[in-house]
Amino acid sequence: MSVNVPLRTVHAYDLLSAGAIGRRVDAVLESALRSGQLIGGQIRIAQDGQVIYQRNVGVLDPAHGTPVAADSIFRLSCLSRLLVSVAAMALVGAGRLSLDEDIHRWLPDFTPLQADGSLAVITVRQLLSHCAGFPRRLPATDVAAEGYQDASVADDTQLPNTLRQLGMTPLRHRPGSAWGYSMASDVLGAVIAQLAGGSLEAALQRYVIGPLRLRSTGYSLADQQRPGPVFVNGQPVYPLKDGMLSTADDYLLLLEALRQGGGVLLSKVLIGEMAAVQTGDLQLQGWPGRGFGLGFTVLRDPLAADSPESIGTWRLHSACGHSWFVDPLKRLSGVALTNTAGNTTDSALALLLRNAVYGV
C-alpha cells in the first residue's frame, strides 16, 4: 500500500533564514581566503534587528599570523563618509543646516571655480548626493603604494589643507549636472565643523558616535591597537595616516539605527530623505540601475543592476575593501570590513557576499 506524503513547500523566505545565509556566506569566505581574494575581515549580518551572522575571518597580517578578532580595528576609508552624512542630517533636523542653501554661507573663503572660471554655487544637498563636481581624490601626497590611498574624510588637522587644495582645483562639472563619488564629504565635513565650534570630530562624537555608544569608532582610539597593513595585490601597505577607524560591530549598529529610524539618531522623515533618490535621471558610473540618495546608492532597477536585492536597497562598496547594505523591505543589513583592497577584487567579493546573502 503506497502512501502519498505531501512534500514541504519551499518558500522564498527559506533562502533568507539565518542558517541558510550563514552557510552560504561561510562558503564564500572560505573560497576567498583560499584564493587570496581576502586576507582578513569582519562580517556581520542582521535580520529584523538581530545579528544572525558574525564572523571574524583570516589574519591581520600573515607575517605575524595574528587572527582577526571581534575588537580588531579597521580603517574605514570611504565608509567614513556615511558618518559625516548622518551628522549633517542631524544638523538639518536641529534646524541649524539647510539642504538647499549655498555652502558659501558657512565657508565664505571657499571659492571653487567651474571649468570656465566662474564661481560655483554649491548646496549641502549636492554635497550629500555627490553631484557638486569635486574630484574623487586630490593629487596623491600620502599614497603608500600604487593603487591605494586612504579615502577617509579628513580629520580636524587635515581639513584646512584639504579645503585649500579643493578650492584651487577646478570642478569636474557644473554642480547638479552629473554624479561622481568624490571628496564632497570633506567639504561637508568642513561645513559641519563650522557649526560645531571648528571641530568635525566633536560633531561626529555629539551626533553619531556618542548617541550610538560606538566604543571603537573615531579618528583616534585610546588603549586600542592600531590597524594592521592594507593588502594591495597581496602586498602589505602601511598608510601614513589611519583616518577614521571602526569595527564591523560598531558599523552595523549605525546601519541598523538608520534602517529602523526614529531613535537616537534621526527621525524617520530625515532617513526617508536620505533614502530618496536625489540624482534624477543622472547615470551613476559603476552603479547601473541605481540612484544616489543623501549618502549612499539606492537600488531603482534590480534588472539593470543585476541584483537580487529589493528595490530601495541602500548599498556602498569600494576599492578600500569594505562593503555594506541595508534592505529595508526584507529588514536585512550587513557590513564587511576587510584589510584587502583593490580596484576589482574587493568589488567581486562584495558582490559574492551579496549573492550569498540572497541565495543566488
C-alpha positions in Angstrom: 0.0 0.0 0.0 1.5 3.3 -1.1 1.0 6.5 0.9 1.3 9.9 -0.7 3.4 12.0 1.6 3.0 15.7 0.9 6.3 17.4 0.3 7.1 20.6 2.3 6.5 23.7 0.2 9.7 25.7 -0.2 9.1 29.4 0.3 11.3 32.2 -0.9 11.9 33.3 2.7 13.6 29.9 3.4 16.5 31.3 1.4 16.8 34.1 3.9 16.8 32.0 7.1 19.7 32.6 9.4 21.1 29.1 8.9 20.9 29.3 5.1 22.5 32.7 4.9 25.3 31.6 7.3 26.2 28.5 5.3 26.4 30.4 2.0 28.4 33.3 3.4 30.8 30.8 5.1 31.4 29.1 1.7 32.2 32.5 0.0 34.6 33.5 2.7 36.4 30.1 2.7 36.8 30.4 -1.1 38.0 34.0 -0.8 40.6 33.0 1.8 41.9 30.1 -0.3 42.2 32.3 -3.5 43.9 35.2 -1.7 40.9 37.4 -2.5 40.6 38.0 1.2 43.4 38.2 3.9 41.2 39.1 6.9 38.0 40.7 7.8 34.9 41.1 10.0 31.5 40.2 8.6 28.2 41.0 10.3 24.6 40.5 9.1 21.4 41.4 10.9 17.8 40.5 10.2 14.8 42.1 12.0 17.3 43.9 14.2 19.0 40.7 15.4 22.6 39.7 14.5 22.2 36.5 12.6 25.8 36.1 11.3 29.1 37.3 12.8 32.4 36.0 11.8 36.0 37.3 12.2 38.0 35.6 9.5 41.6 35.4 8.4 44.5 37.3 9.8 45.5 40.9 10.3 49.0 40.3 8.9 50.2 36.9 7.5 53.8 37.8 8.6 52.7 37.7 12.2 49.7 35.3 12.0 47.6 37.5 14.3 44.0 36.4 13.7 41.2 38.9 13.2 39.2 39.3 16.4 35.9 41.0 17.2 37.8 44.0 18.6 40.3 44.3 15.7 40.3 47.8 14.3 40.0 48.6 10.6 40.4 51.8 8.7 37.0 52.9 7.4 38.4 54.8 4.4 35.5 56.0 2.3 32.9 54.3 4.6 33.6 57.2 7.0 31.5 59.4 4.7 28.3 57.9 6.0 29.0 59.2 9.5 29.6 62.6 8.1 26.3 62.4 6.1 24.4 61.4 9.3 25.9 64.2 11.3 24.9 66.7 8.6 21.3 65.4 8.6 21.2 65.7 12.4 22.1 69.3 12.0 19.3 69.7 9.4 16.9 68.1 11.9 18.1 70.6 14.5 17.3 73.5 12.2 21.0 74.5 12.1 21.7 73.5 8.5 19.6 73.8 5.3 19.9 71.3 2.5 19.4 73.8 -0.3 21.4 76.8 0.8 24.7 77.8 -0.8 27.6 76.5 1.3 29.3 79.9 0.9 27.2 80.9 3.9 29.3 78.6 6.1 32.5 78.6 4.1 32.8 82.2 2.8 36.5 81.8 1.9 36.0 78.6 0.0 35.5 79.6 -3.7 36.0 76.6 -6.1 35.6 77.5 -9.7 34.0 75.8 -12.6 35.9 74.9 -15.7 35.0 78.2 -17.4 36.4 80.2 -14.4 33.0 81.2 -13.0 32.3 80.8 -9.3 30.2 77.7 -8.4 27.1 77.8 -6.3 27.1 74.5 -4.3 24.4 73.3 -1.9 24.6 70.9 1.0 22.2 68.6 -0.9 24.7 68.5 -3.8 27.5 67.6 -1.4 25.5 64.8 0.2 24.4 63.4 -3.2 27.9 63.8 -4.7 26.7 66.0 -7.5 28.8 69.0 -6.6 31.6 68.3 -9.1 34.5 67.7 -6.8 37.3 65.2 -7.8 37.4 61.6 -6.4 40.8 62.4 -4.8 43.5 65.0 -4.8 46.9 64.5 -6.4 48.4 61.9 -4.1 50.5 63.3 -1.3 50.4 60.3 1.1 50.0 57.3 -1.2 51.7 54.4 0.5 51.6 52.2 -2.7 50.3 52.4 -6.2 46.6 51.7 -6.3 45.9 52.6 -2.7 45.1 55.8 -1.0 43.0 56.0 2.2 39.8 57.9 1.4 38.7 58.7 4.9 37.2 62.2 5.4 39.9 64.5 6.6 40.2 65.0 10.4 40.4 68.4 12.1 44.2 68.7 11.5 43.9 67.9 7.8 40.6 69.7 6.9 42.1 73.2 6.4 44.7 72.0 3.9 42.3 69.7 2.2 39.8 72.5 1.7 42.6 74.8 0.5 43.6 72.3 -2.2 40.0 71.6 -3.2 39.4 75.3 -3.5 42.2 75.6 -6.1 41.0 72.5 -8.0 38.5 73.2 -10.9 35.3 71.4 -10.5 34.8 68.4 -12.8 31.3 69.5 -13.9 28.7 72.2 -13.1 27.1 71.4 -9.7 24.0 69.3 -10.2 24.7 68.3 -13.8 26.4 65.0 -13.2 27.2 62.5 -10.4 30.6 61.4 -9.2 31.6 59.8 -5.9 34.1 62.3 -4.6 35.6 64.4 -1.8 32.4 66.3 -1.4 32.2 64.7 2.0 35.4 66.5 3.1 33.7 69.8 2.1 30.6 68.8 4.0 32.9 67.9 7.0 34.2 71.5 6.9 30.7 72.9 6.9 29.8 70.7 9.9 33.0 71.8 11.7 31.9 75.4 11.3 28.7 74.6 13.1 30.4 72.7 15.8 32.9 75.2 17.1 35.5 74.3 14.5 35.7 70.6 15.1 34.3 67.9 12.8 35.4 65.2 15.3 33.4 66.9 18.1 30.3 67.0 15.8 30.7 63.3 15.0 31.0 62.5 18.6 27.9 64.5 19.5 25.6 63.5 16.7 26.7 59.9 15.8 29.3 58.2 17.9 28.0 59.3 21.3 24.3 58.6 20.8 25.0 55.1 19.5 27.7 54.5 22.1 30.2 53.4 19.4 33.1 52.3 21.5 35.6 51.6 18.7 34.9 54.4 16.2 36.8 57.7 15.7 39.9 59.3 14.4 41.9 58.1 17.4 41.1 55.4 19.9 42.6 55.2 23.3 44.0 52.0 24.6 43.2 50.1 21.3 45.7 48.7 18.9 46.2 50.4 15.6 45.0 48.6 12.5 47.4 46.4 10.6 48.5 46.9 7.0 46.2 47.0 4.0 46.9 44.4 1.3 47.0 45.5 -2.3 47.7 42.8 -4.8 48.9 40.7 -1.9 51.5 43.2 -0.7 51.2 44.9 2.7 50.7 48.7 2.6 51.2 50.9 5.6 49.3 54.2 5.1 50.9 57.3 6.7 47.6 58.2 8.3 44.9 55.8 9.6 41.9 58.1 9.0 38.7 57.2 10.7 38.7 53.8 12.5 35.9 51.4 13.5 34.8 47.8 13.8 32.1 45.9 12.0 30.1 45.7 15.2 30.0 49.4 15.5 29.2 50.0 11.9 26.3 47.5 12.0 24.9 49.5 14.9 24.9 52.6 12.7 23.3 50.8 9.8 20.6 49.3 12.0 19.9 52.7 13.6 19.3 54.1 10.2 17.2 51.2 9.0 14.9 51.3 12.0 14.8 55.1 12.2 13.1 57.3 14.8 15.7 56.5 17.5 18.6 58.5 18.9 20.0 59.5 15.5 17.5 60.8 13.0 13.7 60.9 12.5 12.1 58.6 10.0 11.4 61.7 7.9 15.1 62.6 7.7 16.1 59.0 7.0 13.4 58.9 4.3 15.0 61.9 2.7 18.4 60.2 2.8 16.9 57.1 1.1 15.1 59.1 -1.6 16.9 59.2 -5.0 18.3 62.7 -5.3 20.0 62.3 -8.7 17.0 62.1 -11.0 18.0 60.5 -14.3 21.7 61.0 -13.9 23.8 57.9 -14.5 26.0 56.6 -11.7 29.2 55.3 -13.2 29.8 51.8 -11.9 26.3 51.6 -10.4 23.8 50.6 -13.2 20.2 50.6 -12.0 20.9 52.8 -9.0 20.4 56.3 -8.0 22.1 58.2 -5.2 20.4 59.4 -2.0 22.0 61.6 0.7 24.9 59.4 1.5 24.6 56.1 -0.4 23.3 54.4 -3.5 19.6 53.4 -3.8 18.5 50.5 -5.9 16.0 51.5 -8.6 16.1 48.8 -11.2 17.2 45.3 -10.0 17.3 44.0 -13.6 19.6 46.8 -14.8 21.7 46.3 -11.7 21.7 42.5 -12.0 20.9 42.4 -8.3 18.7 40.1 -6.1 18.1 42.9 -3.6 14.8 44.6 -3.1 14.0 47.9 -4.8 15.1 50.7 -2.5 18.1 48.8 -1.0 20.9 51.0 0.1 24.5 49.9 -0.7 28.1 51.0 -0.9 31.2 49.1 -1.7 34.6 50.4 -2.9 38.2 49.8 -3.6 39.1 50.2 0.0 37.9 46.6 0.5 34.7 47.2 2.5 31.1 46.9 1.7 27.7 47.4 3.4 24.0 47.2 2.5 20.6 47.8 4.0 17.5 46.2 2.5 14.6 47.9 4.3 11.9 45.7 2.6 13.5 42.5 3.8 14.7 44.1 7.0 18.3 43.0 6.3 21.5 44.8 6.9 25.2 43.8 6.7 28.7 45.1 6.6 32.1 43.6 5.7 35.3 45.3 6.8 38.4 43.8 5.3 42.1 44.6 5.0 42.2 43.5 1.4 42.0 46.5 -1.1 42.0 46.6 -4.8 40.0 48.1 -7.7 38.4 44.9 -8.8 39.0 42.2 -6.2 37.0 43.9 -3.4 34.0 44.6 -5.7 34.0 41.0 -6.7 34.0 39.9 -3.1 31.2 42.4 -2.2 29.0 41.0 -5.0 29.8 37.4 -4.0 28.7 38.2 -0.4 25.6 39.9 -1.7 24.6 36.9 -3.8 25.4 34.6 -0.8 23.1 36.5 1.4 20.2 36.3 -1.1 20.9 32.8 -2.2 21.5 33.4 -5.9 
